[in-house]
């Protein structure tokens, strides 16, 4: 049985929403890496970036990921930039990674009015495209399951993931 599942993908791809639904469906605990950090620091990710810096946040992200990866069963939604550090990739590869892929157009529609993330300030399609060029190949490389969520609702995404998890389990 698959018992350590990590969701990766760009902001707005639905990692948190789908992660909660998947964990509930599988009867596993659910953790949102960004929320864990916010609770630990008692401030938002934006405030962490402003008060400290991105490196400080990425350090917290790596430490928190390592701590929670020692649990035996879970679903964890990671932040979009979690894959930027080799130490995180090492941890992610120990579990099953699901990449929620999203088109730039759909992502822009979902995130353009959100201001609670530091990278969303002055967000343009070009910025999202550059982030996708930088991170997309990493997401694809480390994932065992990839789902294009661009034109799907959360229930459809969940159904596809469950179906692919069953196929994955049969093969491994």
Order of alpha helices (4+ residues) and beta strands (2+ residues): beta-alpha-beta-alpha-alpha-alpha-beta-alpha-beta-alpha-alpha-beta-alpha
